[in-house]
Amino acid sequence: MHIHEFKECNILFAKDQIEYLKLPAHKTEEGIVTSCWVFSFTERIKLLFTGRVYVRMLTFNKPLQPLVVTVHKPEMEEELDANSK
């Protein structure tokens, strides 16, 4: 699975953190962050047969944040903030 940049992206997380992968995303004023992930061919086959996706989150022992995993692209504003990238 790999990160996919999409046209509504308006922020780049971990831009200056070499220990992490950069995460292009769309962030709303309310703090809703959307990122897009693409499955490899092998992962697609496995998903087809198992119907399962495992999600791991690093909480660093802090409270768990709400998370939504979906195959449907949510509606997002297309206006890009040049200062966010």
C-alpha positions as CSV (number, residue, x, y, z in Angstrom):
1,M,0.0,0.0,0.0
2,H,1.3,3.4,-0.8
3,I,0.3,7.1,-0.3
4,H,-1.5,8.7,-3.2
5,E,-1.5,12.5,-3.7
6,F,-4.9,13.8,-5.0
7,K,-5.9,17.2,-6.4
8,E,-7.6,18.4,-3.2
9,C,-4.4,18.0,-1.1
10,N,-3.7,21.2,0.7
11,I,-1.2,20.1,3.4
12,L,1.9,17.9,3.6
13,F,2.5,16.3,6.9
14,A,6.1,15.3,8.0
15,K,7.5,17.6,5.3
16,D,10.7,18.2,7.3
17,Q,10.8,14.9,9.3
18,I,13.1,12.5,7.5
19,E,12.2,9.6,9.9
20,Y,8.7,9.6,8.5
21,L,7.1,9.3,5.1
22,K,5.6,12.5,3.8
23,L,1.8,12.5,3.9
24,P,-0.1,14.6,1.4
25,A,-3.6,15.2,2.6
26,H,-6.6,17.5,2.7
27,K,-7.3,19.3,6.0
28,T,-10.4,21.3,6.8
29,E,-10.7,24.2,9.2
30,E,-12.5,21.8,11.6
31,G,-9.4,19.6,11.6
32,I,-10.7,16.7,9.5
33,V,-7.8,15.2,7.6
34,T,-8.2,13.0,4.5
35,S,-5.4,11.0,2.9
36,C,-5.6,8.5,0.0
37,W,-3.9,5.1,-0.1
38,V,-3.6,2.8,-3.0
39,F,-3.3,-1.0,-2.8
40,S,-0.8,-3.0,-4.8
41,F,-2.1,-5.7,-7.2
42,T,-1.2,-8.4,-4.6
43,E,-2.9,-6.5,-1.8
44,R,-6.0,-6.1,-4.0
45,I,-6.2,-9.8,-4.6
46,K,-5.8,-10.5,-0.9
47,L,-8.4,-7.9,0.0
48,L,-10.8,-9.5,-2.6
49,F,-10.5,-12.9,-0.9
50,T,-10.3,-11.9,2.7
51,G,-12.3,-8.7,2.8
52,R,-10.1,-7.4,5.6
53,V,-8.0,-4.3,6.2
54,Y,-6.0,-3.9,9.4
55,V,-5.4,-0.4,10.7
56,R,-2.6,0.3,13.2
57,M,-2.4,3.7,14.9
58,L,0.5,5.0,16.9
59,T,-1.1,6.6,20.0
60,F,2.0,6.9,22.2
61,N,-0.4,5.9,25.0
62,K,-2.6,9.0,24.4
63,P,-6.4,8.8,23.9
64,L,-7.4,7.2,20.7
65,Q,-8.6,9.6,18.0
66,P,-11.7,8.9,15.9
67,L,-10.9,7.2,12.6
68,V,-12.9,6.5,9.5
69,V,-11.7,4.0,6.8
70,T,-13.7,4.1,3.6
71,V,-13.6,3.3,-0.1
72,H,-15.7,6.3,-0.9
73,K,-14.0,9.7,-1.6
74,P,-15.5,12.3,0.7
75,E,-16.5,15.7,-0.7
76,M,-13.7,18.2,-0.2
77,E,-13.1,21.8,-1.2
78,E,-10.8,22.0,-4.1
79,E,-9.3,25.4,-3.1
80,L,-5.6,24.8,-2.2
81,D,-3.8,26.8,0.4
82,A,-0.3,27.4,-0.9
83,N,1.0,28.1,2.6
84,S,0.0,24.7,3.8
85,K,2.2,22.7,1.5
